[in-house]
Amino acid sequence: MNVHLKVQPHHLERGAYLYIRQSSMRQVVENVESARRQYALRGRAVALGWRDEQIIVIDNDQGESGASAVWREGFQRLVSDVGMGHAGIVMGLEVSRLARNNADWQRLLEICALADTLILDEDGVYDPASFNDRLLLGLKGTMSEAELHVIKARLRGGILNKVRRGEFRCLLPTGLVYDHFGNVTLDPDMQVRETIIHFFEMFSRLGSASQTVKVFRNEGLLFPSRLHNGGTLFRPLTASTAMRVLNNPRYAGAYTYGRRQFRRTIDGKKTLRARDIDDWPACIPDAHPGYISWERHQENLKILKANGRGFEAARASIPREGPALLQGRAVCGQCGSHLRVRYAARRGRQEAWYICNRARIYRGEPMCQSIAGPPVDEAIGMLIAEQMTPAAVELALEVRKEIQARHEEADRLRCRAIERAQTEAESRSAPLHACRS
């Protein structure tokens, strides 16, 4: 059909919408010729009979991918105006400029057909209400989506090929850096290395991430954190940071890729889903130097998993605060669950009670049992006293020496922090003295 026969007077009474988009900011800066071609479509609209003031340019989606319309405000405005009957024609250089997602493209075609809105691209003018034009536009949309899939598959294939060889450079966690040859090495900063080593040693002793965080806080130790500009900042250690470090296999010298899978929800937001180790695209142990061994990393993961089960299984972590001798260790003889500890102030002192009330809390069933703590603790204390042999006393002294060594290590790390602060202060004051002189 002749182009001018498709453009009717009622089309010319409405606006001509020119939609302009580039997929990335790099394309916006470098592919200026593509932008000129898109803006040049104004002349096509004028030639078809639209006045210059009727042409509405929507170009606020520059640098946005066309894979989805959720985060593209300009495209959403275009669809809204078409649905309200404000648009006589929608112009785009090609289908991929309007949408790379076939679902978004078909939705736009449906709305244009209902609103009697034409579509113009570099090849011609189409009427979505016409079957032949609709068929051709749908085929173009399918080819555009397939083109994006091929481009992504080609790029993804090249990346995965390097990943399988362990050569793809990923962002490294704090404490690991790339050297001049592109190999992964430990951070050359002595304070960073010693702090991370101290962190893993502390977790090995305590068996609890939260307790490790408490020790760092009580000893006044800070944990390194890498900034976006490549610098390092020492901050108080948090539980989330501790868990992130303990779960990261790069600290064990393993090259890994694809530990988490990104998915985009219906509202356009990205979600993360952890993958099982068998589903990782790459996992190469002993690929580079690490702070712990791969076997030690696996043991740490087992400890974290056991700690996360709480009272449903025996915990391997240290007991929490409180005078009860068997807190976190006593098991109910009736149901097999761990006994909880409750404290009550009676007769001017704090007494402990071992109770098993999970059935009552979670299922409304009667409480299993409640046992006074002092008699149990006294019996356990007598049993321990009977077992106190010279070898046990020697072991206690060794533990005391280990605690003393821990304090000395913490003092050494604090001295490192002071030396670092003094060096930074001197480096900042040196230019000031030079200016004064």
Backbone torsions as a table, in degrees:
resi	resn	phi	psi	omega
1	MET	NA	143.0	178.9
2	ASN	-62.2	139.9	-177.3
3	VAL	-59.4	-42.3	-176.2
4	HIS	-70.5	-21.1	174.2
5	LEU	-74.7	-28.9	177.3
6	LYS	-72.4	-35.7	-178.6
7	VAL	-82.3	107.8	-178.7
8	GLN	-100.1	163.1	179.9
9	PRO	-56.2	-35.7	-179.6
10	HIS	-69.6	-23.8	173.1
11	HIS	-69.4	-41.2	-178.1
12	LEU	-70.1	-18.3	177.7
13	GLU	-74.8	-20.1	179.8
14	ARG	-100.9	175.5	-175.3
15	GLY	-78.5	159.7	173.6
16	ALA	-108.8	114.7	-174.1
17	TYR	-98.0	120.0	177.8
18	LEU	-105.7	114.3	-177.7
19	TYR	-101.6	125.3	-176.5
20	ILE	-123.3	133.1	-178.8
21	ARG	-153.3	144.1	168.5
22	GLN	-122.8	147.4	-170.8
23	SER	-73.9	-26.1	-177.1
24	SER	-148.3	162.0	178.6
25	MET	-66.3	-28.6	176.3
26	ARG	-64.0	-40.5	177.0
27	GLN	-66.6	-36.6	178.6
28	VAL	-60.0	-39.9	-177.0
29	VAL	-79.0	-40.7	-171.1
30	GLU	-96.4	-38.0	-176.3
31	ASN	-90.5	63.6	-177.9
32	VAL	-71.6	-26.4	-179.4
33	GLU	-67.0	-36.6	177.0
34	SER	-63.3	-40.8	177.7
35	ALA	-63.7	-39.6	178.1
36	ARG	-63.3	-40.6	178.7
37	ARG	-63.6	-37.2	179.6
38	GLN	-69.5	-44.2	179.0
39	TYR	-66.6	-26.1	-179.0
40	ALA	-68.8	-12.7	177.8
41	LEU	-66.2	-13.7	174.5
42	ARG	-57.4	-39.1	179.1
43	GLY	-63.1	-34.3	176.9
44	ARG	-64.1	-41.1	179.4
45	ALA	-66.0	-41.6	178.5
46	VAL	-63.6	-39.0	179.7
47	ALA	-65.7	-28.8	179.8
48	LEU	-83.0	-8.5	174.2
49	GLY	121.5	-3.7	178.4
50	TRP	-80.3	141.3	175.3
51	ARG	-76.6	155.8	-175.5
52	ASP	-61.2	-36.6	-178.6
53	GLU	-73.2	-12.8	178.3
54	GLN	-84.5	-12.1	-176.5
55	ILE	-83.7	122.2	-178.9
56	ILE	-110.0	117.5	-178.5
57	VAL	-96.5	125.4	176.2
58	ILE	-112.5	105.2	-177.2
59	ASP	-131.4	24.8	179.7
60	ASN	-88.5	10.5	174.3
61	ASP	-104.3	23.1	179.0
62	GLN	-65.2	135.2	-178.9
63	GLY	80.2	10.7	-179.9
64	GLU	-108.0	139.5	177.9
65	SER	-72.0	147.6	177.6
66	GLY	-92.4	12.8	-178.4
67	ALA	-65.6	-24.9	178.8
68	SER	-151.5	155.4	179.4
69	ALA	-97.7	-0.1	-173.4
70	VAL	-63.5	-43.8	-175.1
71	TRP	-97.5	7.7	-179.3
72	ARG	-102.4	100.0	-177.9
73	GLU	-66.6	-36.5	179.7
74	GLY	-63.2	-43.1	178.6
75	PHE	-65.5	-38.9	177.9
76	GLN	-63.4	-39.9	176.5
77	ARG	-64.0	-39.7	178.9
78	LEU	-60.7	-48.6	-180.0
79	VAL	-62.2	-39.4	-179.9
80	SER	-64.2	-45.9	-179.3
81	ASP	-67.2	-35.3	176.3
82	VAL	-64.8	-43.5	179.9
83	GLY	-63.7	-30.7	178.9
84	MET	-86.7	3.5	175.7
85	GLY	79.1	21.9	-179.5
86	HIS	-87.2	-16.3	-173.0
87	ALA	-106.1	130.0	173.1
88	GLY	-92.5	-26.9	178.8
89	ILE	-153.3	145.1	175.9
90	VAL	-114.7	126.7	-174.9
91	MET	-117.0	137.5	175.1
92	GLY	-153.6	147.0	-176.4
93	LEU	-58.8	-38.9	178.2
94	GLU	-158.4	171.7	-177.3
95	VAL	-60.7	-38.2	-176.5
96	SER	-64.3	-22.3	176.3
97	ARG	-70.3	-35.1	-178.6
98	LEU	-82.2	-42.3	-178.3
99	ALA	-163.9	137.4	171.1
100	ARG	-98.1	-11.6	-179.5
101	ASN	-97.8	122.4	-176.3
102	ASN	-63.6	-30.2	178.8
103	ALA	-66.3	-43.2	177.1
104	ASP	-64.8	-39.5	-179.1
105	TRP	-66.2	-44.6	179.3
106	GLN	-65.7	-34.2	177.5
107	ARG	-65.5	-41.3	178.0
108	LEU	-64.8	-41.1	178.1
109	LEU	-61.3	-41.4	-179.0
110	GLU	-63.5	-43.7	-179.5
111	ILE	-68.0	-40.3	178.3
112	CYS	-63.2	-38.0	178.5
113	ALA	-65.8	-41.6	180.0
114	LEU	-68.9	-35.6	-177.6
115	ALA	-90.8	3.1	-178.4
116	ASP	55.1	53.9	179.5
117	THR	-112.7	133.7	179.8
118	LEU	-83.5	162.3	176.5
119	ILE	-127.4	133.5	-179.9
120	LEU	-123.9	133.5	170.7
121	ASP	-130.9	-168.2	-175.0
122	GLU	-67.3	-21.1	-176.6
123	ASP	-90.4	-22.9	-178.4
124	GLY	163.6	-167.4	-179.1
125	VAL	-111.7	136.2	-176.3
126	TYR	-127.7	147.5	176.2
127	ASP	-110.7	106.1	-177.8
128	PRO	-59.9	-18.7	178.4
129	ALA	-77.3	-15.6	177.8
130	SER	-86.4	134.8	-175.5
131	PHE	-61.5	-46.2	-177.2
132	ASN	-64.1	-43.9	178.2
133	ASP	-65.5	-40.2	179.5
134	ARG	-63.8	-38.7	179.1
135	LEU	-64.7	-42.5	-180.0
136	LEU	-67.3	-42.2	178.6
137	LEU	-64.4	-39.5	177.6
138	GLY	-63.8	-38.8	177.4
139	LEU	-65.0	-40.0	177.8
140	LYS	-63.0	-39.9	178.5
141	GLY	-64.0	-41.1	178.4
142	THR	-64.1	-42.3	179.1
143	MET	-66.0	-36.1	178.5
144	SER	-65.4	-42.6	178.4
145	GLU	-66.8	-39.0	178.2
146	ALA	-65.6	-36.9	178.0
147	GLU	-61.6	-43.3	177.9
148	LEU	-62.7	-40.3	179.2
149	HIS	-62.4	-42.4	-179.2
150	VAL	-65.2	-42.0	179.6
151	ILE	-62.5	-45.9	179.3
152	LYS	-64.3	-41.6	-179.0
153	ALA	-64.4	-38.7	179.2
154	ARG	-65.7	-44.1	178.9
155	LEU	-66.6	-44.1	179.8
156	ARG	-63.4	-38.6	179.7
157	GLY	-63.7	-40.3	177.7
158	GLY	-65.5	-39.8	179.2
159	ILE	-65.3	-45.9	-177.8
160	LEU	-65.5	-31.4	178.3
161	ASN	-64.8	-40.8	176.5
162	LYS	-72.1	-32.6	179.2
163	VAL	-62.9	-42.7	-177.8
164	ARG	-64.0	-25.7	176.3
165	ARG	-91.3	-4.4	-179.0
166	GLY	73.6	25.2	-176.0
167	GLU	-105.8	-9.7	-179.9
168	PHE	-75.9	125.1	-176.0
169	ARG	-81.5	118.8	177.8
170	CYS	-108.2	164.3	176.1
171	LEU	-67.6	126.0	-176.2
172	LEU	-90.6	148.6	176.4
173	PRO	-74.6	168.4	178.6
174	THR	-59.8	131.7	-178.9
175	GLY	106.8	-11.6	177.2
176	LEU	-126.0	139.7	-178.8
177	VAL	-139.7	164.6	172.7
178	TYR	-94.5	135.7	176.6
179	ASP	-85.9	-172.3	-176.7
180	HIS	-65.5	-22.3	-179.2
181	PHE	-95.7	3.9	-179.9
182	GLY	84.6	9.0	178.3
183	ASN	-89.4	149.2	179.6
184	VAL	-82.6	127.7	177.9
185	THR	-134.4	168.8	175.0
186	LEU	-71.3	151.7	-179.2
187	ASP	-59.2	131.6	-179.8
188	PRO	-69.0	-14.2	178.2
189	ASP	-71.6	116.7	-176.2
190	MET	-62.6	-39.3	-178.8
191	GLN	-65.2	-39.4	178.2
192	VAL	-62.8	-46.7	-178.8
193	ARG	-63.2	-47.4	-176.9
194	GLU	-65.2	-35.7	179.4
195	THR	-66.7	-42.4	180.0
196	ILE	-68.0	-40.1	176.5
197	ILE	-61.5	-42.9	178.5
198	HIS	-62.9	-36.1	179.3
199	PHE	-63.0	-47.8	-178.8
200	PHE	-68.2	-36.4	176.9
201	GLU	-65.1	-40.2	179.5
202	MET	-64.7	-41.1	178.8
203	PHE	-66.3	-36.0	178.2
204	SER	-63.2	-36.1	179.4
205	ARG	-74.9	-42.7	-172.2
206	LEU	-89.1	-33.8	-179.0
207	GLY	71.7	23.5	-178.5
208	SER	-151.3	129.9	179.4
209	ALA	-68.8	-41.2	-179.3
210	SER	-66.4	-37.9	178.0
211	GLN	-68.2	-34.0	175.6
212	THR	-63.9	-40.7	176.9
213	VAL	-62.4	-41.2	179.6
214	LYS	-64.2	-39.7	179.5
215	VAL	-64.0	-43.8	177.7
216	PHE	-60.2	-40.5	-179.9
217	ARG	-68.1	-45.1	-177.8
218	ASN	-66.7	-33.1	-179.1
219	GLU	-88.6	-0.8	178.0
220	GLY	70.3	28.4	-178.9
221	LEU	-93.5	143.6	177.9
222	LEU	-110.2	153.4	-177.0
223	PHE	-112.3	139.5	-177.5
224	PRO	-71.3	145.2	176.8
225	SER	-139.2	129.5	-176.8
226	ARG	-85.1	133.3	178.3
227	LEU	-87.7	167.5	-178.0
228	HIS	-67.5	-28.0	-179.6
229	ASN	-83.6	5.1	178.0
230	GLY	95.9	-9.4	178.0
231	GLY	-77.1	172.6	-178.9
232	THR	-122.7	132.4	179.0
233	LEU	-123.6	134.7	179.2
234	PHE	-95.9	124.4	-177.0
235	ARG	-128.8	163.6	173.3
236	PRO	-61.7	138.6	-179.2
237	LEU	-71.3	132.8	177.3
238	THR	-112.1	163.6	-179.5
239	ALA	-64.0	-38.9	-179.9
240	SER	-65.2	-39.8	177.3
241	THR	-64.6	-42.3	178.9
242	ALA	-60.9	-43.9	179.3
243	MET	-66.5	-37.8	179.6
244	ARG	-64.9	-41.0	179.5
245	VAL	-68.1	-42.7	-177.4
246	LEU	-67.9	-29.7	-178.6
247	ASN	-89.7	-6.9	-176.4
248	ASN	-87.3	115.2	-178.2
249	PRO	-72.4	-10.6	178.7
250	ARG	-65.0	-29.4	177.6
251	TYR	-68.0	-17.2	176.6
252	ALA	-95.0	10.6	178.5
253	GLY	79.0	19.1	-178.6
254	ALA	-102.9	134.8	173.1
255	TYR	-86.0	121.8	-178.9
256	THR	-131.9	155.8	177.6
257	TYR	-152.6	138.0	175.9
258	GLY	79.9	33.9	178.5
259	ARG	-69.5	-25.5	177.7
260	ARG	-125.7	149.9	-179.5
261	GLN	-113.2	129.6	178.8
262	PHE	-90.2	135.4	173.1
263	ARG	-137.3	146.5	179.7
264	ARG	-103.7	128.6	-178.2
265	THR	-82.7	180.0	-176.0
266	ILE	-67.4	-25.2	178.9
267	ASP	-89.3	7.9	175.9
268	GLY	89.3	-3.9	-178.7
269	LYS	-84.2	150.7	178.5
270	LYS	-90.1	139.2	175.8
271	THR	-120.6	149.3	179.6
272	LEU	-109.5	133.8	176.2
273	ARG	-129.8	123.6	-178.8
274	ALA	-70.5	137.5	177.6
275	ARG	-99.1	153.9	171.1
276	ASP	-70.6	154.3	-176.4
277	ILE	-61.0	-28.9	178.6
278	ASP	-69.7	-20.8	-178.7
279	ASP	-94.9	-1.8	178.7
280	TRP	-67.4	135.8	176.0
281	PRO	-61.5	-28.8	179.9
282	ALA	-150.4	136.7	173.5
283	CYS	-151.1	102.5	-175.1
284	ILE	-118.9	97.7	178.6
285	PRO	-64.6	155.0	177.4
286	ASP	55.3	37.0	178.9
287	ALA	-83.0	-22.4	-179.5
288	HIS	-158.1	168.0	178.9
289	PRO	-60.2	146.2	179.3
290	GLY	-138.2	174.3	-179.2
291	TYR	-89.2	-23.8	177.1
292	ILE	-137.4	168.2	178.3
293	SER	-82.5	164.3	177.8
294	TRP	-64.7	-36.1	178.3
295	GLU	-66.3	-40.6	178.1
296	ARG	-64.4	-36.9	177.4
297	HIS	-63.1	-43.0	178.8
298	GLN	-64.1	-38.2	177.2
299	GLU	-64.7	-39.6	178.2
300	ASN	-62.2	-39.9	178.8
301	LEU	-64.6	-38.4	177.7
302	LYS	-65.1	-39.1	178.8
303	ILE	-64.7	-44.5	179.0
304	LEU	-62.9	-39.6	178.8
305	LYS	-65.6	-40.8	178.0
306	ALA	-66.2	-40.2	178.3
307	ASN	-64.5	-35.4	-177.4
308	GLY	-70.8	-18.9	179.7
309	ARG	-77.6	-9.4	177.1
310	GLY	61.7	-130.5	-175.1
311	PHE	-87.8	1.4	-179.5
312	GLU	-73.7	-18.6	177.7
313	ALA	-146.8	164.6	-179.3
314	ALA	-61.2	131.1	-178.4
315	ARG	-88.8	144.3	177.9
316	ALA	-101.0	0.3	-178.0
317	SER	-82.9	169.9	-178.4
318	ILE	-73.4	157.2	176.2
319	PRO	-65.1	153.9	179.1
320	ARG	-85.7	-178.4	-177.2
321	GLU	-66.3	151.5	177.8
322	GLY	132.4	153.7	-176.6
323	PRO	-77.2	-12.2	-178.1
324	ALA	-62.4	131.9	-173.9
325	LEU	-75.1	-31.5	-173.1
326	LEU	-110.1	23.6	-179.6
327	GLN	-64.7	132.5	-178.2
328	GLY	78.9	-1.4	-176.2
329	ARG	-121.4	-33.4	-175.8
330	ALA	-70.4	138.6	-178.6
331	VAL	-118.9	138.8	179.2
332	CYS	-67.0	130.2	-179.5
333	GLY	-77.1	-9.6	-178.7
334	GLN	-96.3	-46.0	-176.6
335	CYS	-111.3	-13.2	178.7
336	GLY	85.8	1.3	178.4
337	SER	-82.4	161.0	176.8
338	HIS	-70.9	140.2	176.8
339	LEU	-79.7	138.7	174.2
340	ARG	-89.4	160.7	-179.6
341	VAL	-114.2	127.3	173.9
342	ARG	-119.1	139.7	-179.8
343	TYR	-111.8	140.9	179.3
344	ALA	-139.4	138.1	178.6
345	ALA	-86.3	112.4	-179.3
346	ARG	-137.6	135.9	178.6
347	ARG	54.9	37.9	175.2
348	GLY	76.7	11.5	177.2
349	ARG	-144.6	163.1	-177.4
350	GLN	-91.4	125.0	-179.2
351	GLU	-114.4	147.9	-180.0
352	ALA	-105.2	145.3	175.4
353	TRP	-129.0	134.0	174.6
354	TYR	-95.9	118.3	-176.0
355	ILE	-127.0	152.5	175.4
356	CYS	-125.0	94.8	-174.8
357	ASN	-124.2	18.6	-178.7
358	ARG	-68.0	-35.8	178.2
359	ALA	-62.3	-37.4	178.8
360	ARG	-71.6	-38.7	-176.8
361	ILE	-71.5	-46.0	-172.4
362	TYR	-91.0	-29.0	-174.8
363	ARG	-124.6	-0.1	179.4
364	GLY	71.7	18.3	-179.6
365	GLU	-88.2	165.3	177.8
366	PRO	-62.4	151.4	179.4
367	MET	-70.2	138.7	-177.2
368	CYS	-62.3	-61.2	-176.2
369	GLN	-165.3	161.7	176.4
370	SER	-138.8	124.7	-173.8
371	ILE	-124.1	132.4	176.4
372	ALA	-64.8	137.2	-175.0
373	GLY	-75.6	-42.5	-174.3
374	PRO	-55.1	-47.9	179.3
375	PRO	-60.9	-39.4	-179.5
376	VAL	-66.6	-45.2	-179.4
377	ASP	-64.1	-36.0	179.4
378	GLU	-65.9	-41.8	179.4
379	ALA	-65.5	-41.5	179.0
380	ILE	-66.7	-37.6	178.8
381	GLY	-63.5	-41.7	177.8
382	MET	-64.3	-38.7	179.0
383	LEU	-64.5	-39.8	179.1
384	ILE	-67.1	-39.8	179.8
385	ALA	-62.8	-35.7	178.9
386	GLU	-67.6	-28.8	-177.6
387	GLN	-89.8	1.5	-178.1
388	MET	-74.7	94.5	179.0
389	THR	-99.5	167.1	175.9
390	PRO	-54.6	-34.5	178.7
391	ALA	-66.0	-36.8	178.6
392	ALA	-67.5	-39.4	177.7
393	VAL	-63.4	-41.6	178.5
394	GLU	-62.8	-37.8	177.2
395	LEU	-64.2	-40.3	178.4
396	ALA	-62.5	-38.3	177.8
397	LEU	-66.5	-36.3	177.1
398	GLU	-65.0	-39.2	177.1
399	VAL	-62.9	-39.7	177.9
400	ARG	-61.3	-41.5	178.2
401	LYS	-64.3	-38.0	179.3
402	GLU	-65.6	-39.6	177.5
403	ILE	-63.0	-41.6	177.9
404	GLN	-62.7	-38.3	178.2
405	ALA	-65.7	-35.5	177.0
406	ARG	-63.2	-43.4	178.7
407	HIS	-63.0	-40.2	178.7
408	GLU	-65.8	-37.5	177.4
409	GLU	-64.7	-41.3	178.3
410	ALA	-64.0	-40.2	177.5
411	ASP	-62.9	-38.6	-179.9
412	ARG	-65.7	-39.6	178.0
413	LEU	-67.2	-36.9	176.9
414	ARG	-65.6	-37.9	176.3
415	CYS	-63.4	-38.2	176.6
416	ARG	-60.6	-41.8	-180.0
417	ALA	-64.5	-39.2	178.8
418	ILE	-65.8	-43.6	178.4
419	GLU	-62.1	-39.2	178.5
420	ARG	-64.1	-43.5	179.5
421	ALA	-64.0	-40.2	178.4
422	GLN	-64.7	-40.8	178.9
423	THR	-63.7	-43.3	178.9
424	GLU	-65.2	-39.0	178.8
425	ALA	-64.8	-41.0	179.2
426	GLU	-66.5	-38.6	179.9
427	SER	-67.8	-30.1	178.6
428	ARG	-78.6	-32.6	-177.7
429	SER	-80.7	-21.7	-178.1
430	ALA	-61.1	-46.9	177.5
431	PRO	-61.9	-32.9	-179.0
432	LEU	-66.4	-42.7	177.9
433	HIS	-65.0	-36.9	-179.7
434	ALA	-66.0	-37.4	178.5
435	CYS	-67.2	-39.1	-179.8
436	ARG	-67.4	-37.2	-179.6
437	SER	-71.6	NA	NA
